[in-house]
Amino acid sequence: MEFTPSAPAGVDDQGNANTCSLFALSKAVCNGFETKKFVPGYLDFNQETTRNILMNKVQGSTVLNSRFPTDFDGIIFTIQDKKNEYYSTTIGVNDISVGDFGSDRSTNDRFEHLIVTNLGNGPHCLYVDSHDPVRNKITCINSHGQNNPNPVVSMKNVVRYYRASALANKLLIPTSVRQSIAPITTSTAVQNPPTVSKSTSSISAQNEQ
């Protein structure tokens, strides 16, 4: 599934794998930069690309197993944005209290959040899209395709709250590399190929036959 450039976090589909934490976190990373919450500010990372990079950071046969969002805390990866710039990006994920969650969301200018709840099939990690402190409701973005894409969860049904952040540092191309990929001029030999004599052409034709 392709995601529109410069778009906020969107619904995706984890299939039958137990990868909800990874899917939720990829939304948090992309939306955090999209909304300028994360340092250095606005960056346009592709959600699918981010998700696949995180998936490749999980080694071995356990890649599709269930895991806590905090398992991704401290992960560093390199990613290219839509402007073709490269960034070394570090993710931070912390388990927080409901009080911390409420305080964060009251300003909502530094962090993204994930929750774990039960939608009927056991513990499930979701990306938090918005929070209504009056109704104590949390609207989320799911990873089950068009099956309940934006569940509204009562805070009394939340098992855990997580705070997500990220820091991206632009990678500079060394001068030596930039020089090595400079345009190559056509040599005189290529511009003016040698004239092939008639006798040489005849020999070549005989050999090819």
N, C-alpha and C positions, 0 to 999 in steps of 0.2 A: 504494500500500500504506500503510495506516494503522498507526502504532506506538502501543502502549499507553502512556498517560501514566505517568511515573515508572518507566520501564523502561530497563534497560541497553541497550547497543548491540545491534542485531539484524541478522540476515541481510537483505540487499536484493538488487536485481537491476539491473545496469548495462546489460543488453541486449547489443547488438552494438557499442556505442560503446567507445572506449578511455578510459573515465573512471574507472578503478579507483582512482587516487590520490585523486580527489575523493570517491568513495564511502567509501574507507577513512578519510579525514580527517574526514568528517562523523560517523562513528562515534566517532572519538577525541574530538572536541569535545563531543559529547553525553555520552559516558561519563565524561569528565574532570570535568564539572560534576556529573553524577549521583553519582559516588563521592567528591565533595568534594576532588578533587586540585587543581582549578583555583581561582583566586581570583575571586569572594569565597567560594566554597564551593558548597553544594548549590543547583543551579538545574535546572529541568526544561525543557529545550529539545527540541522535536520533531525527530527525526532526518531525516525527509523534508523538513521546512521548512529545516533547516540545509543539507542537500544542495542544495536548489534555490537558496538564496541564494548559496552558493559557485559554483554553475553560472552564475548571472547575473553574478557578478563577473568571469567570463572573457568577454571581449568578442570579437565578430566570428565568422567562420566556423570558427575553430579550437576552439570550445567542446568539441567531441567528440573532439579529438585527444588523443593520449597526452601526459602531462606528468609532471614530477617533483613529489613532494609539496612540495619546497622552493619551487616556483612560487607556492605559496599563503602563504608566509611574509610576515608583516606585513599581511595583509589585515584590514581593519576593516569590520564590518557591524553593522546594527541588527536585533535579533530580539526577539520577544515570547515570554515564557515562559507556562506553563500558568496562572499566577496573573494573567495579563494585564498584567504589568509589562514595561517595555522596557529593553533593555540594549545598550550599544555594546560590541561584542566584538572583541578583537584576537587573531589567531592567530599563534603562533610555531612554525616547523618547521625543524629542524636535522638535517643529515646527521651521524651519530655512528658511533663505532667499536663493535665487538663488545664490547670491554671496558666502554665507557660503558653499553651496553645492559644488560649483566649487572649492573653496579653500580646502575643505575636500578631494575631489576626486583627487586633484593634488598630494597629498601624499598618501591618502587612507591607512593609517596605524593605525588608531585609531577608526574609526566609520564605521558602515553600514548605508545604506540609503533606504528610501521608498519614493515613489512619489504617488500622486493622479492625475489621468488623466481620460479622457473619451474615451473608446475604442468603443463607439457606443451605450452603454446601460446605460449611466449615470456615475457618479463618481465611480472610481475603484482604489483601492490601490494595488500597485505593489512593489515587491522587486527589487532594482536596482542591476543588475549584473555588468554592465560596463558603462562608460561614454566617449563619444567622444567629446572633447571640440572644435575640429576643425569643425566638422559637426553639433555640437549642438544636438547630438542624444544620447538617453539613451536606452540601451538594458536592458530589464527586464526579470524576471522569473514570469510567470503567475500562477494562481491557478484555471484554467479552464480545467484541464486535457490536452489533446492533441489539444484542440481548441486554436490556437494562443499561444503556450507555451512560446515563447520568443519574445514578441512584442518590436519593436523599436519605441520609442516615441520621437517626436520632442520637444525640451525644450519649445518652444512657446505654446505647448499644455499641459504643466504641470500646474496643479492648485495649488498644495502644495508640499513642500519638507520637509522630516523628517530625523532627525539624530537619529540613534539607537546605544546604547551602553549597555554593561552588565558587571557585576562583579560577579565572583564566588568564594566562600570561601569553602574550603574543610571541611567537617564535620568529626570530630574524634570520634571514638567509645570509650565511657568511659571504663576504665579498668574493672570496676565491671561487665559491659555487656559482655566484652570479656571472662571473667572468667566464667560467667554463661552459655556460649554456648560452653565451652570446651568439648571435646569428653567424653562420659560417658563409663566407664569401665564396663564390664559384671560382675555381682555379682557372688559370689560363689554358691548361691542358684540356679541361672540360669544355671551356668556351670555344676553343679552336681545336677540335679533334684532328689527329693526323689523317692525311689522305691515304686511302687504301689503294695500292696499285692494282692494276688489272690482273697481273699474274698471281698476286697474293689472294685475290678474290676467287680466282679459279681453283687454287689449291684448297681453299677453305670449303668451296662448294663440293669438290670431289670427296673431301674427308667426311662431310656431313652425309653424303650418300652412302 
